[in-house]
């Protein structure tokens, strides 16, 4: 099995995304690299926004980060980000730092396979 096939079988892609992934190995590598870079940035932004008590920024960033997680099939990470988005939409940041740390831990768990 080639590397692209392995990646496609390992990542639980959404069904709409799977045909593109199979047809375009180079594009898939680029998308994964982009996902890894932007998720790292999103987690850093979330940490700063949560520490600053900026619920609107936390909500916006968490929402922006959750979609790609779902697309790649990282549903646990997407769920943590969605929970963070919902709580910050209510103005509740009491759990924000902990949720950001959980999301970072989940991302750190999946990241090494795709570097």
Phi, psi and omega in degrees: 000130180284170186300317181297318179296322178296315179298314181299319181286330181282322179275135180273071182300149171296151184300326179292331184272334186305315180300320177297316182298319179292325186275343190221082182298317179295317177299323178297314178299319179295318179296319179295316178299318178296316178301313182298317179295310185290326179294322176300315179296316180300317181295322177294318178296319179298318180299314180295316181294319179296317180296325179281351181075025183266087185297322180297317179294319178299314180300313183296314183291318179298319178297314181296326183279332186291322184303307179298328177298315177296318181301319180277356177087014178271071189290329177295316178295316178299321179296318177297318179293322177295319176298318178296317178300313183294318181292322180288332175297330176276358182082011183262106179252015183298328181258000190301309183299319179295320178292323176297317179295321176296317179297319178297319178296318178294318178296317179297331179288321184269335186301316186301333181292337189246002176284000000 
